[in-house]
């Protein structure tokens, strides 16, 4: 391998690590960052020294599924635990606002619960109903995290397999 190939692989590996770290955090599009590593390597190195366009497209589709799941799972969890649409919207708003309040990891868990409770109370439901909706949001977020991280690892594995073989 030439120094350019080593450099491209090093930069791609760094992008993959950043993406995996980002996929551990809610709201951060870590799986998209991982896919951008695949795309960057392909555009940088070309057809002779990188993965095929088929892999770039396949991993792009996998990434889109992960991004969609990230948005849907929190609302799904809230609805599954009995939230009204106002409770689900409150949970989403709480997660968004929580991302900007230090420490963000704490507020990304507490924010949706508070948002769901407020949303349910605005809808005329009880504090208990809001709490259940908030717990559902957290459960959905945990499932989204697991799916997003797993799909990111899958994208990296596909890249490695196609690159090496």
C-alpha positions as CSV (number, residue, x, y, z in Angstrom):
1,X,0.0,0.0,0.0
2,X,1.1,3.5,-0.7
3,X,1.2,6.4,1.8
4,X,-1.9,7.8,0.3
5,X,-3.8,4.5,0.8
6,X,-2.6,4.4,4.4
7,X,-3.7,8.0,4.9
8,X,-7.1,7.4,3.4
9,X,-7.6,4.3,5.5
10,X,-6.4,6.2,8.6
11,X,-8.9,9.0,8.0
12,X,-11.7,6.6,7.3
13,X,-10.9,4.7,10.5
14,X,-11.0,8.0,12.4
15,X,-14.4,8.9,10.9
16,X,-15.6,5.4,11.8
17,X,-14.5,5.9,15.5
18,X,-16.2,9.3,15.6
19,X,-19.3,7.8,14.1
20,X,-19.4,4.9,16.6
21,X,-18.9,7.3,19.5
22,X,-21.7,9.5,18.1
23,X,-24.0,6.5,17.7
24,X,-23.7,6.1,21.5
25,X,-25.4,9.5,22.0
26,X,-29.0,10.2,21.4
27,X,-29.9,12.7,18.7
28,X,-26.3,12.6,17.2
29,X,-26.3,11.0,13.8
30,X,-23.4,8.6,14.4
31,X,-24.5,6.1,11.8
32,X,-24.5,8.9,9.2
33,X,-21.0,9.8,10.2
34,X,-20.0,6.2,9.8
35,X,-21.5,6.1,6.3
36,X,-19.7,9.3,5.4
37,X,-16.5,7.4,6.2
38,X,-17.4,4.8,3.6
39,X,-18.3,7.5,1.0
40,X,-15.2,9.5,1.8
41,X,-12.9,6.5,1.2
42,X,-14.7,5.6,-2.0
43,X,-14.5,9.2,-3.4
44,X,-10.9,9.6,-2.3
45,X,-9.5,6.3,-3.5
46,X,-11.6,5.6,-6.5
47,X,-12.7,2.2,-8.0
48,X,-9.3,0.5,-7.9
49,X,-8.4,1.0,-4.2
50,X,-11.8,1.2,-2.4
51,X,-15.2,-0.5,-2.0
52,X,-17.7,-0.8,-4.8
53,X,-20.6,1.6,-5.4
54,X,-22.9,-1.3,-4.5
55,X,-21.5,-1.3,-1.0
56,X,-21.7,2.5,-0.7
57,X,-25.4,2.3,-1.7
58,X,-26.2,-0.7,0.5
59,X,-24.6,0.9,3.5
60,X,-26.4,4.2,2.7
61,X,-29.7,2.3,2.8
62,X,-28.8,0.7,6.1
63,X,-27.9,4.1,7.4
64,X,-31.2,5.6,6.3
65,X,-33.0,2.8,8.2
66,X,-31.0,3.6,11.3
67,X,-31.8,7.3,11.1
68,X,-35.5,6.7,10.6
69,X,-35.5,4.3,13.5
70,X,-33.8,6.9,15.7
71,X,-36.6,9.3,15.1
72,X,-39.5,6.8,15.3
73,X,-38.5,4.7,18.3
74,X,-38.9,7.3,21.0
75,X,-42.3,8.2,19.8
76,X,-43.2,4.5,19.3
77,X,-42.1,3.8,22.9
78,X,-44.2,6.7,24.3
79,X,-47.3,5.6,22.2
80,X,-46.7,1.9,23.3
81,X,-46.9,3.0,26.9
82,X,-50.1,4.9,26.3
83,X,-49.1,8.4,25.4
84,X,-51.4,10.7,23.6
85,X,-50.0,12.6,20.6
86,X,-49.4,15.6,22.9
87,X,-47.4,13.4,25.3
88,X,-45.4,12.0,22.4
89,X,-44.8,15.5,21.1
90,X,-43.8,16.7,24.6
91,X,-41.3,13.8,24.9
92,X,-39.8,14.8,21.5
93,X,-39.5,18.4,22.5
94,X,-38.1,17.5,25.9
95,X,-35.4,15.4,24.2
96,X,-34.5,18.2,21.9
97,X,-34.3,20.8,24.6
98,X,-32.4,18.4,26.9
99,X,-29.7,18.1,24.3
100,X,-28.7,21.7,24.9
101,X,-28.8,21.8,28.7
102,X,-25.7,20.7,30.5
103,X,-25.0,17.9,31.3
104,X,-26.7,16.8,28.0
105,X,-26.6,13.0,28.7
106,X,-28.6,13.5,31.9
107,X,-31.1,15.8,30.3
108,X,-31.5,13.6,27.2
109,X,-33.0,11.0,29.6
110,X,-34.9,13.3,32.0
111,X,-36.0,15.8,29.3
112,X,-38.3,13.4,27.4
113,X,-39.9,12.2,30.7
114,X,-40.6,15.8,31.8
115,X,-41.8,16.7,28.3
116,X,-44.2,13.7,28.2
117,X,-45.6,14.5,31.6
118,X,-46.2,18.1,30.6
119,X,-47.7,17.0,27.2
120,X,-50.0,14.6,28.9
121,X,-51.1,17.1,31.5
122,X,-51.8,19.7,28.7
123,X,-53.9,17.0,27.1
124,X,-55.9,16.7,30.3
125,X,-54.5,13.4,31.5
126,X,-52.9,12.6,34.8
127,X,-49.4,12.9,36.1
128,X,-49.2,9.1,36.2
129,X,-50.2,8.8,32.5
130,X,-47.4,11.3,31.7
131,X,-44.9,9.3,33.7
132,X,-45.8,6.1,31.9
133,X,-45.4,7.9,28.5
134,X,-42.0,9.3,29.6
135,X,-40.8,5.8,30.6
136,X,-42.0,4.6,27.2
137,X,-39.9,7.3,25.5
138,X,-36.8,6.2,27.4
139,X,-37.5,2.5,26.4
140,X,-37.9,3.5,22.8
141,X,-34.7,5.6,23.0
142,X,-32.7,2.6,24.4
143,X,-34.0,0.4,21.6
144,X,-33.1,3.1,19.0
145,X,-29.6,3.4,20.5
146,X,-29.1,-0.4,20.2
147,X,-30.3,-0.5,16.7
148,X,-28.3,2.6,15.6
149,X,-25.1,1.2,17.1
150,X,-25.7,-2.3,15.7
151,X,-26.3,-0.9,12.2
152,X,-23.2,1.3,12.4
153,X,-21.1,-1.8,13.3
154,X,-22.8,-3.6,10.3
155,X,-21.8,-0.7,7.9
156,X,-18.2,-0.9,9.1
157,X,-18.1,-4.7,8.7
158,X,-19.5,-4.5,5.2
159,X,-16.9,-1.9,4.4
160,X,-14.1,-4.0,5.8
161,X,-15.3,-7.2,4.0
162,X,-15.6,-5.5,0.6
163,X,-12.3,-3.6,1.1
164,X,-10.3,-6.7,2.0
165,X,-12.0,-9.2,-0.4
